[in-house]
Amino acid sequence: MAHIPLPNHPDAQVEYDRLQVTRDVIDREIAEVEALTGAKAGVCMDVQMKEDPDQQEQVTMQLFQFQLDRLRQLFLASGQAYFARLDYIPTGSRPETWYLGRWGVLDPVTLTPVVVDWRSPVANLYYSGQIGPMDYEAPDGQVRGELTLKRMLTVRNRDLLSLFDSGIVSQEAYLQDVLGNISTDRLRDIVSTIQAEQNIVIRHPLNAHLLVQGAAGSGKTTIALHRIAYLLYTFRDTLKPENMMILAPNPLFLSYISQVLPDLGVERVVQTTFEGWCKTAMGSRMPKISRVSRLEKNLALSAEEREKAGRAARIKGSLAAMEKLEQYLSGLQSAILPQNGLKMAGVVIMDRAELERVFLTDLRHYPLESRIAELKKIIRSRVHSAVSFLKEQYAAMTEQQVNRLRSAFPDTAQRQQKIREIYLLRDQRYREIDSRAEEYLRRYREKFPLPDLAGLYRSFLETCFPEDSAFLLPEDGSFRPEDLPILAMICRSVYGFKVHPMKHIVIDECQDFSPFQVELLKRSNPVASFTLVGDLYQGIHSDEGIRSWEEWTGPVFNHQADLKQLTVSYRNTVEIMNLARSVAASYPVPGISETKPVLRHGEPPRIVRAKDEKERLSLITAQVRAWQQEGFHSIALIEKTEEQAKKLFRALNKELDVRLLSETDSDYRGGIVVLPAGLAKGMEFDCVGICDASADNFPADEFLCRILYVMMTRPLHRQCLWYKGELTPLLAGSC
């Protein structure tokens, strides 16, 4: 293998030698763990915990899983051992040198850290500090001192590729070098380039809810994932991956972000969508949800039509609807109880007052269906007692009749026959009582009339929204995503939820969540803290989600949530972001700071007019091929609607190796993709083509402005916009 020249730096040889020592330690550690576990580094292995193992077996399995996790981390560390060096002199102590990496590495002989984990307290000196007096918070208290060297290193295996010493200029150069060379099919980790404002979000206290308003390209999704890795490291004795959950907008987005946590050495975190969470919780009771995109429907409507259509979604997602549903379900508990209590053959099994006490108070922690089942256990015992009581009554009556016969008539065959008939009648009555009791218990459930889930949903809307029920009820009996919170809460109250309680929940693209959804998640995970990241500028689902952070900070989180803003965009070049900002400025969001691009320049976006459809397709094809020749791999051609995307795909797939993405996709593989605007949100690509930026497609409209802004903030390096006829007024003055 050819030797890679060392960087032009006076300490390059020293750093190269240090890298070899570190790699030797890592290689020895890998060999030791491989021998201990029988596993092989780089080969995927996992331990499936048994449902109910004995304590010793559980401990053994957990220790084995720990070793496998460690092997994964060591294998990944062998590719990039570290990315920074810190020289620090604590006040009154000797100088210290730390090398920061994705995972800590300990020398097993000297028991000293060869590499310090990026999540450790001392790493704050790298992410938040400059050369000079600096302090950081250690487990034993605050450490004061002076940071004398902050060195950024790029290493690969045993090769030293670059090193920059700290200073404003060199830090900018290092950041631009890293960002300028990004080309990937999936979201990646950013531990070597975390900035101070991002570091604050990552290390925010676990016990405090956090809301993050993050500008497009600010890294909010990546930062939220790094926060999970940080929390698992910091609270590793009490917080497990299985107790953390990420909620993403759709399965495609989950695939897109799927590699970040494994690259950070984190496995087994629950990653799903709100619909997926509901499916797990509701099980077979989950109704089929229509796959027709509300966004796609909205794109075909005028502003007035969208406002009218969005009213139903806002009502269903409101806390007011949740409060009404609570009242409805509370009334339902009493309404389904038999008005006159429970009786069998004239015997009171449980009168109304006792029934209310047992059902509404003693069993109140159970869902309604479980309550009815638990009550049956009590009623069964009461029925058996009633059977005994009735049989005792018949037995007493029988003995009285027999005694009267014996007193009134001599002991003749006729008298004996009469007595036998009386006893036979008694036995028949006994059988009738047993049969009646069996029938009573068999038909017990019928005494508590309860519609199915769909019926309860319909009953709730008709009862609590009598004037709007026809407007709110799903068309043709189908259910849509905005119906899920109400359906889920009904299911939780009536049938129960099968959820594994979480301790921390991350919601990405949270501006598209309703207050009802977040409150339902809170109630279903009562000990969980939340990290919610989103961007109101990208609120293209505002009819279903929120329009201001105040909709959550007070009503949902009781003013116990911190709001942070990430204002710097690291994704786009200055030229791309400036054009996107000019579009966003048409309809600003009150209280949200303007996005500032990191100082990375590139080619200005191209705005190209096509005289007709044939020329548009020709221009798009030529541009994609030009981008490929430049070496770019991840290329997105974005249309406003799904139908437009399908049409473009059909026109291009004979000329280009292109893939069409849709809401039903759950696997993102990169390359050249055609997709609608709604799917592009949250993703990034090397190059982006906005295929119809005409005035007809994007007239001056706030909703469409948000859509166009989302589309324009996806590219890392190159952007081109095509249009026919007139250019959108949202880009007026850009040509």
C-alpha positions in Angstrom: 0.0 0.0 0.0 1.4 3.4 -1.0 2.5 5.6 1.9 0.4 8.8 2.3 2.6 11.8 2.8 2.5 13.5 6.2 0.8 17.0 6.4 3.1 20.0 6.2 3.3 20.7 9.9 6.3 20.8 12.3 4.6 18.3 14.7 3.4 15.9 11.9 5.9 13.2 12.7 5.1 13.4 16.5 1.4 13.1 15.8 1.9 10.2 13.3 4.0 8.3 15.9 1.3 8.9 18.6 -1.4 7.5 16.2 0.6 4.3 15.8 0.8 3.8 19.6 -3.0 4.4 19.8 -3.7 2.0 17.1 -1.5 -0.7 18.7 -3.6 -0.3 21.9 -6.8 -0.5 20.0 -5.7 -3.6 18.1 -4.6 -5.4 21.3 -8.0 -4.6 22.9 -9.9 -5.9 19.8 -7.9 -9.2 20.0 -8.6 -9.5 23.7 -12.4 -9.0 23.3 -12.6 -11.3 20.3 -10.9 -14.0 22.4 -13.2 -13.4 25.3 -16.5 -13.5 23.3 -15.7 -15.6 20.3 -17.0 -12.8 18.1 -15.2 -11.2 15.2 -14.8 -7.4 14.9 -16.8 -6.0 12.1 -19.3 -8.9 12.1 -22.8 -7.9 13.3 -23.8 -9.9 16.4 -26.5 -9.2 19.0 -27.8 -10.9 22.1 -31.5 -11.5 22.3 -32.5 -11.1 25.9 -35.0 -13.8 27.1 -38.4 -12.6 28.4 -37.9 -14.1 31.9 -34.4 -15.4 32.5 -33.1 -16.2 36.0 -30.9 -13.5 37.6 -27.6 -15.2 36.9 -28.4 -15.8 33.3 -29.6 -12.2 32.9 -26.3 -10.8 34.3 -24.3 -13.1 32.1 -26.2 -12.0 29.0 -25.8 -8.4 29.9 -22.1 -8.7 30.4 -21.8 -10.5 27.0 -23.8 -7.8 25.3 -21.5 -5.2 26.9 -18.5 -6.9 25.5 -20.1 -7.1 22.0 -20.9 -3.3 22.2 -17.4 -2.7 23.2 -16.1 -4.7 20.3 -18.2 -2.7 17.9 -16.8 0.6 19.3 -13.2 -0.6 19.1 -13.7 -1.7 15.5 -15.1 1.7 14.6 -12.3 3.4 16.5 -9.7 1.5 14.5 -10.9 3.4 11.4 -10.7 6.8 13.1 -9.0 6.7 16.5 -9.5 10.4 17.3 -10.0 13.8 15.8 -8.6 16.3 18.2 -5.8 17.0 20.7 -6.1 19.3 23.7 -3.2 20.5 25.8 -4.4 21.9 29.1 -2.7 23.2 32.3 -5.0 22.9 35.3 -4.4 25.7 37.9 -1.8 24.4 40.4 -1.2 21.2 38.5 0.9 19.6 35.8 0.1 20.0 32.0 -2.3 17.4 30.6 -2.8 16.2 27.0 -6.0 14.7 25.8 -6.9 13.1 22.5 -10.7 13.1 21.7 -12.4 10.4 19.8 -15.8 8.9 19.2 -15.1 6.3 21.9 -12.8 6.3 24.9 -9.9 3.9 24.8 -8.1 2.9 28.0 -4.6 1.5 28.1 -5.1 -1.8 30.0 -1.6 -1.8 31.4 -1.3 1.7 32.7 -5.1 2.2 33.1 -4.7 5.7 31.6 -6.9 7.1 28.8 -5.4 6.8 25.4 -8.4 8.4 23.8 -11.1 10.4 25.7 -14.7 10.1 24.6 -16.2 13.1 22.9 -19.0 13.1 25.4 -16.7 13.4 28.5 -16.7 16.7 30.5 -13.2 17.6 29.3 -14.4 17.6 25.7 -16.2 20.8 26.4 -12.8 22.5 26.1 -12.8 21.5 22.4 -16.4 22.3 21.6 -16.8 25.5 23.6 -13.3 26.8 24.2 -10.6 28.9 22.6 -7.0 29.1 23.5 -6.4 30.8 26.8 -8.0 30.6 30.3 -10.8 28.0 30.3 -12.6 25.9 32.8 -14.9 22.9 32.6 -17.3 21.0 34.9 -15.8 17.7 36.0 -17.6 15.1 38.1 -15.6 16.3 41.2 -16.4 19.9 40.5 -15.2 22.8 38.4 -11.7 22.6 36.9 -9.9 25.9 36.1 -6.9 26.3 34.0 -5.5 27.3 30.6 -6.0 25.7 27.2 -2.7 26.0 25.4 -3.3 23.9 22.3 -6.4 22.9 20.4 -5.5 20.7 17.4 -7.9 19.3 14.9 -6.7 16.0 13.3 -8.0 13.9 10.4 -6.9 10.3 10.7 -7.9 7.2 8.8 -6.7 3.8 10.0 -3.0 4.4 10.6 -2.7 7.4 8.3 -2.5 11.0 9.4 -4.3 13.0 6.7 -4.4 16.6 8.1 -4.0 18.7 11.2 -5.0 22.3 12.1 -4.0 24.2 15.2 -6.6 26.3 16.8 -7.3 29.9 16.0 -10.3 31.5 14.4 -8.9 31.3 11.0 -7.7 27.7 11.3 -11.0 26.6 12.9 -12.9 28.1 10.0 -10.5 26.4 7.5 -11.0 23.0 9.2 -14.8 23.3 9.3 -14.8 24.4 5.6 -12.5 21.6 4.7 -14.8 19.0 6.4 -18.1 20.5 5.1 -16.7 21.0 1.6 -15.8 17.4 1.2 -19.0 15.9 2.4 -20.7 13.6 -0.1 -22.9 10.9 1.4 -26.1 9.0 0.8 -27.2 9.1 4.5 -27.0 11.5 7.4 -23.6 11.2 9.2 -22.2 11.9 12.6 -20.5 15.3 13.2 -18.5 14.7 16.4 -15.4 16.4 15.0 -17.3 19.6 13.9 -19.8 20.2 16.7 -20.1 23.9 17.3 -20.6 25.8 20.6 -24.4 26.4 20.1 -24.9 22.8 19.1 -22.8 21.5 22.1 -25.2 23.4 24.4 -28.2 21.5 23.0 -26.4 18.1 23.1 -25.4 18.6 26.8 -28.7 20.0 28.0 -29.8 18.4 31.3 -31.7 15.2 31.0 -34.4 16.1 33.5 -35.4 19.3 31.6 -37.6 19.3 28.5 -35.9 20.9 25.5 -37.4 22.6 22.4 -35.0 23.4 19.6 -35.8 25.9 16.8 -33.2 24.9 14.3 -32.7 26.6 11.0 -32.5 24.5 7.8 -29.1 23.0 7.7 -28.3 23.8 11.3 -27.9 20.1 12.1 -30.9 19.8 14.4 -31.6 16.2 13.5 -28.0 15.2 13.8 -27.6 17.1 17.1 -30.7 15.4 18.5 -29.1 12.0 17.7 -25.8 13.0 19.2 -27.8 14.1 22.3 -29.1 10.6 22.7 -25.5 9.2 22.5 -24.4 11.8 25.0 -27.2 11.0 27.5 -26.5 7.3 27.2 -22.9 7.9 28.0 -23.4 10.3 30.9 -26.2 8.4 32.5 -25.0 4.9 31.5 -25.8 3.4 35.0 -29.5 4.4 34.8 -30.4 5.0 31.2 -30.5 2.2 28.6 -30.9 2.5 24.8 -34.2 0.5 25.1 -35.6 3.4 27.2 -35.0 6.0 24.5 -37.2 6.6 21.5 -36.9 8.7 18.3 -40.0 9.7 16.4 -39.4 10.7 12.8 -41.8 11.9 10.1 -41.9 8.8 7.9 -40.1 5.4 7.4 -38.0 6.8 4.6 -36.6 9.4 6.9 -35.8 6.7 9.5 -33.8 4.9 6.8 -32.0 8.1 6.0 -30.9 8.7 9.6 -30.4 5.0 10.4 -26.6 5.0 10.4 -25.9 7.9 12.7 -26.4 6.1 16.0 -24.6 2.9 15.1 -21.7 5.1 13.9 -21.7 6.6 17.4 -21.7 3.1 18.9 -25.3 3.3 20.0 -27.6 0.3 19.3 -31.2 -0.7 20.3 -32.7 2.8 20.5 -36.4 2.6 19.5 -36.7 4.4 16.1 -40.3 4.8 14.8 -43.0 7.2 13.6 -46.0 8.4 15.6 -48.1 6.0 13.5 -45.7 3.2 14.2 -45.8 3.9 17.9 -49.6 3.9 17.8 -49.5 0.6 16.0 -47.4 -1.0 18.6 -49.5 0.4 21.4 -52.9 -0.4 19.9 -52.1 -3.7 18.3 -54.8 -5.3 16.3 -57.3 -2.6 17.3 -55.3 0.0 15.2 -57.6 0.9 12.2 -56.3 1.2 8.7 -54.9 4.7 8.1 -55.4 6.2 4.7 -52.1 6.8 2.8 -53.4 9.8 0.8 -51.0 12.6 1.7 -52.8 15.6 3.2 -49.9 17.8 2.0 -50.6 16.6 -1.6 -54.2 17.5 -1.2 -53.4 20.9 0.2 -51.0 21.6 -2.7 -54.0 21.3 -5.1 -56.1 23.8 -3.1 -56.3 27.6 -2.9 -55.3 29.4 0.3 -58.9 29.7 1.3 -59.7 26.1 0.6 -56.6 25.0 2.5 -57.7 27.0 5.5 -61.1 25.5 5.5 -59.7 21.9 5.1 -57.1 22.5 7.8 -59.7 23.5 10.3 -60.7 19.9 11.0 -57.1 18.8 11.6 -56.4 21.7 13.9 -59.6 20.9 16.0 -58.6 17.2 16.2 -55.0 18.1 17.3 -55.9 20.6 19.9 -55.7 20.3 23.7 -59.4 21.5 23.7 -60.3 18.3 21.8 -58.3 16.3 24.3 -60.1 17.9 27.2 -63.5 17.2 25.6 -62.4 13.6 25.0 -61.4 13.2 28.6 -64.9 14.4 29.7 -66.5 12.1 27.2 -64.6 9.1 28.4 -65.3 10.0 32.0 -69.0 10.1 31.3 -68.7 6.8 29.3 -67.5 5.0 32.4 -70.7 5.7 34.2 -73.0 5.5 31.2 -72.2 1.9 30.4 -73.1 0.8 33.9 -76.5 -1.0 34.3 -78.9 1.7 35.6 -80.4 -0.5 38.3 -77.3 -2.4 39.3 -76.8 -6.1 38.7 -79.5 -8.7 39.7 -80.0 -12.4 39.0 -83.4 -14.1 39.7 -84.4 -11.2 41.9 -81.2 -11.4 44.0 -79.2 -8.2 44.1 -75.7 -9.1 43.0 -74.4 -5.5 43.2 -76.6 -2.4 43.6 -75.9 0.8 41.6 -74.1 2.6 44.4 -71.7 -0.2 45.1 -71.2 -0.8 41.3 -70.2 2.9 40.9 -67.8 2.7 43.8 -66.1 -0.5 42.6 -66.1 0.3 38.9 -65.4 4.1 39.1 -63.1 4.2 42.1 -61.6 0.8 43.1 -60.9 -0.3 39.5 -60.3 3.2 38.1 -56.6 2.5 37.1 -57.7 -0.2 34.6 -58.9 0.5 31.1 -62.7 0.1 30.6 -62.5 -3.4 29.0 -60.1 -4.6 31.7 -62.3 -3.1 34.4 -65.3 -5.0 33.1 -63.2 -8.2 33.2 -61.9 -7.4 36.7 -65.5 -6.7 37.8 -66.6 -10.0 36.5 -64.3 -11.8 38.9 -66.2 -10.1 41.8 -69.5 -10.7 40.1 -68.7 -14.4 39.5 -68.1 -14.8 43.3 -71.3 -12.9 44.0 -73.3 -15.1 41.5 -71.9 -18.2 43.2 -73.1 -16.8 46.5 -76.5 -16.0 45.0 -76.7 -19.6 43.7 -76.0 -20.9 47.1 -78.6 -18.5 48.6 -81.3 -19.6 46.1 -80.5 -23.2 46.6 -80.7 -22.8 50.4 -84.1 -21.2 50.0 -85.4 -24.0 47.8 -83.9 -26.5 50.2 -85.7 -24.9 53.1 -89.0 -24.8 51.2 -88.6 -28.4 50.2 -88.0 -29.5 53.8 -91.1 -27.6 54.9 -93.2 -29.3 52.2 -91.8 -32.7 53.1 -92.4 -32.1 56.9 -96.0 -31.0 56.2 -96.7 -34.2 54.2 -95.2 -36.4 56.9 -97.4 -34.6 59.5 -100.6 -34.8 57.5 -100.4 -38.2 55.9 -99.5 -41.7 57.1 -96.3 -43.4 55.7 -97.7 -44.9 52.6 -96.4 -45.6 49.2 -98.4 -42.6 48.0 -96.7 -40.3 50.5 -93.3 -41.5 49.6 -94.0 -40.9 45.9 -95.1 -37.3 46.8 -91.9 -36.8 48.7 -89.8 -38.1 45.8 -91.6 -35.7 43.5 -90.9 -32.8 45.8 -87.1 -33.7 45.9 -87.1 -34.1 42.1 -88.6 -30.7 41.7 -86.0 -29.3 44.1 -83.2 -30.9 42.0 -84.8 -29.5 38.8 -84.8 -26.0 40.5 -81.2 -26.5 41.4 -80.3 -27.2 37.7 -82.3 -24.2 36.6 -80.5 -22.0 39.1 -77.1 -23.4 37.8 -78.1 -22.9 34.2 -79.4 -19.4 34.9 -76.1 -18.5 36.6 -74.1 -19.9 33.7 -76.3 -17.9 31.3 -75.9 -14.8 33.4 -72.1 -15.0 33.4 -72.0 -16.0 29.8 -74.1 -12.9 28.9 -72.4 -10.7 31.5 -70.5 -8.6 28.9 -73.8 -7.6 27.2 -74.8 -5.7 30.3 -72.0 -3.1 29.5 -72.8 -1.8 26.0 -69.7 -0.4 24.5 -69.2 0.3 20.7 -66.1 -0.7 18.9 -63.2 1.8 18.5 -64.7 3.3 15.3 -68.1 3.6 16.9 -66.6 5.3 20.0 -64.7 7.8 17.8 -67.9 8.6 15.9 -69.9 8.9 19.1 -67.4 11.2 20.6 -67.5 13.6 17.7 -71.3 13.6 17.5 -71.6 14.1 21.3 -68.9 16.8 21.8 -68.9 18.5 18.4 -72.5 18.3 17.4 -72.4 21.3 15.0 -69.1 20.1 13.4 -69.4 16.4 13.6 -70.4 15.9 9.9 -67.4 18.1 9.0 -65.0 16.2 11.3 -66.1 12.7 10.7 -63.7 10.8 8.3 -64.9 10.6 4.7 -66.2 7.2 3.6 -65.4 5.7 7.0 -61.6 6.0 6.4 -59.2 7.3 9.0 -56.3 9.7 8.4 -53.2 10.5 10.4 -54.8 13.5 12.1 -57.4 11.0 13.5 -54.8 8.9 15.2 -54.4 10.9 18.5 -58.1 10.7 19.3 -58.3 7.0 18.3 -55.2 6.2 20.3 -56.5 8.0 23.5 -59.8 6.2 23.2 -58.0 2.9 22.8 -55.7 3.7 25.8 -58.7 4.5 28.0 -61.1 1.7 26.8 -58.8 -1.2 25.7 -55.4 -0.3 27.1 -52.0 0.4 25.6 -49.1 -2.0 25.1 -46.2 0.4 25.5 -42.7 0.1 26.9 -42.3 3.2 29.0 -39.6 5.5 27.8 -37.3 7.7 29.8 -36.4 10.1 27.0 -38.2 10.8 23.7 -36.8 12.8 20.8 -39.3 14.1 18.2 -37.8 15.3 14.9 -39.7 17.7 12.6 -41.7 18.4 15.7 -43.4 21.5 14.2 -45.6 19.0 12.4 -46.8 17.4 15.6 -50.0 18.6 17.3 -50.3 19.6 21.0 -52.6 16.6 21.4 -49.9 14.2 20.1 -47.2 15.5 22.4 -49.5 15.5 25.4 -50.6 11.9 24.7 -46.9 10.9 24.5 -46.3 12.6 27.8 -49.1 10.8 29.5 -48.1 7.5 28.1 -44.5 8.0 29.2 -45.0 9.8 32.6 -41.3 9.8 33.6 -39.9 10.7 30.2 -38.1 14.0 29.4 -38.4 15.3 25.8 -36.2 16.8 23.2 -38.2 18.3 20.3 -36.4 19.7 17.3 -38.0 21.5 14.4 -38.2 24.6 12.3 -41.3 26.8 12.0 -39.9 28.1 8.7 -40.4 24.6 7.4 -43.9 24.2 8.9 -45.5 22.8 5.7 -48.0 20.8 7.9 -49.1 23.8 10.0 -52.7 22.8 9.6 -51.9 19.7 11.6 -49.0 20.9 13.7 -48.1 24.2 15.4 -47.6 27.7 14.3 -45.7 29.0 17.3 -43.6 27.4 20.1 -46.0 29.0 22.6 -48.6 26.3 21.7 -46.3 23.9 23.7 -44.2 25.8 26.1 -47.1 26.7 28.4 -50.1 24.4 27.7 -48.1 21.1 27.2 -45.0 21.6 29.2 -46.3 24.0 31.9 -43.5 26.5 31.3 -40.9 23.8 32.2 -39.3 23.5 28.8 -36.3 25.4 27.6 -36.3 26.9 24.1 -33.0 27.0 22.2 -32.4 28.4 18.7 -29.8 27.0 16.2 -29.3 29.8 13.8 -26.3 28.8 11.7 -26.7 26.7 8.7 -23.8 24.3 8.1 -25.3 22.5 5.1 -25.6 25.1 2.4 -23.0 27.3 0.9 -23.4 31.1 1.4 -24.7 31.5 -2.1 -27.4 28.8 -1.7 -28.5 30.0 1.7 -28.7 33.6 0.6 -31.1 32.7 -2.2 -33.2 30.6 0.2 -33.3 33.4 2.7 -34.6 35.8 0.1 -37.5 33.5 -0.4 -38.2 33.1 3.4 -38.1 36.8 3.9 -41.4 37.1 1.9 -43.2 35.6 4.9 -41.1 35.8 8.1 -42.0 33.9 11.2 -42.3 36.3 14.3 -39.7 35.7 17.0 -37.5 33.4 14.9 -33.9 34.6 14.3 -32.6 34.8 10.7 -30.6 31.9 9.4 -26.8 32.6 9.1 -24.8 30.4 6.7 -21.3 29.2 7.8 -18.7 30.9 5.7 -18.4 28.4 2.9 -18.6 29.6 -0.6 -19.5 27.7 -3.8 -21.1 28.1 -7.1 -24.2 30.4 -7.1 -27.5 28.6 -7.7 -28.4 28.6 -11.4 -31.9 29.8 -12.4 -32.6 28.5 -15.9 -35.6 29.3 -18.2 -36.8 26.5 -20.5 -38.9 27.5 -23.6 -41.0 24.3 -23.4 -41.3 20.9 -21.7 -38.9 19.2 -24.1 -36.2 21.7 -23.4 -36.8 21.5 -19.6 -36.2 17.7 -19.6 -33.1 18.1 -21.8 -31.7 20.8 -19.4 -32.4 18.6 -16.3 -30.7 15.6 -17.9 -27.7 17.6 -19.0 -27.3 19.2 -15.6 -27.5 15.8 -13.7 -24.8 14.4 -16.0 -22.6 17.4 -15.4 -22.9 17.0 -11.6 -22.0 13.4 -11.9 -18.9 14.3 -13.9 -17.9 16.6 -11.1 -18.0 13.5 -8.8 -21.3 14.2 -7.0 -23.3 11.1 -6.2 -26.3 12.2 -4.1 -28.5 14.1 -6.5 -32.2 15.0 -5.8 -34.7 16.3 -8.4 -37.5 17.8 -6.4 -41.0 18.5 -7.7 -43.8 20.2 -5.7 -46.3 17.4 -5.8 -46.2 13.6 -6.0 -48.0 13.6 -9.3 -45.4 16.0 -10.8 -42.6 13.8 -9.4 -44.1 10.6 -11.0 -44.4 12.4 -14.3 -40.8 13.6 -14.2 -39.6 10.1 -13.3 -41.4 8.6 -16.2 -39.8 11.1 -18.5 -36.3 10.7 -17.2 -35.8 7.1 -16.3 -34.9 6.1 -19.9 -32.1 8.7 -19.9 -30.8 8.5 -16.3 -30.4 5.8 -13.6 -33.0 7.5 -11.4 -35.2 6.3 -8.6 -38.7 7.6 -7.6 -39.2 8.1 -3.9 -42.7 8.0 -2.3 -44.3 8.0 1.1 -44.6 4.2 1.1 -40.8 3.8 0.7 -38.9 2.7 3.8 -35.4 2.2 2.3 -33.2 5.2 1.2 -30.3 4.2 -1.0 -29.1 7.5 -2.3 -28.0 8.1 -5.9 -30.2 10.1 -8.3 -33.7 10.4 -6.9 -36.9 12.1 -7.9 -39.2 13.0 -5.0 -42.0 15.4 -4.0 -41.3 18.3 -1.7 -43.0 16.8 1.3 -40.5 13.9 1.4 -37.4 16.2 1.0 -37.8 17.8 4.4 -35.1 16.9 6.8 -32.9 15.4 4.1 -29.8 16.7 2.4 -28.1 16.0 -1.0 -24.9 16.9 -2.8 -26.9 18.6 -5.5 -30.5 19.6 -5.8 -32.6 20.5 -8.9 -35.9 22.3 -8.3 -37.7 21.3 -11.5 -40.5 23.8 -11.7 -39.9 27.2 -10.1 -42.5 28.9 -12.3 -45.1 31.5 -11.2 -47.8 29.1 -12.1 -46.4 26.4 -9.7 -45.3 28.8 -7.0 -47.5 32.0 -6.9 -47.0 34.4 -4.0 -48.5 32.4 -1.1 -47.2 31.8 2.4 -47.8 28.0 2.3 -46.1 27.6 -1.0 -43.3 29.9 0.2 -42.6 27.4 3.0 -42.6 24.6 0.5 -40.1 26.3 -1.8 -37.9 27.2 1.1 -37.7 23.5 2.1 -36.8 22.5 -1.4 -34.1 25.2 -1.7 -32.3 24.3 1.6 -31.6 20.7 0.8 -28.3 20.9 -1.2 -24.8 20.8 0.2 -22.9 22.0 -2.9 -24.9 22.7 -6.0 -28.4 23.9 -6.9 -30.3 24.6 -10.1 -33.8 25.8 -10.6 -35.7 25.4 -13.9 -38.9 27.1 -15.0 -41.1 27.7 -18.0 -43.1 30.9 -18.6 -42.7 33.3 -15.8 -40.4 32.8 -12.8 -42.1 32.6 -9.4 -42.5 36.0 -7.7 -40.9 34.5 -4.6 -37.6 34.7 -6.5 -38.3 38.2 -7.9 -35.0 40.0 -8.4 -32.8 36.9 -8.2 -32.1 36.7 -11.9 
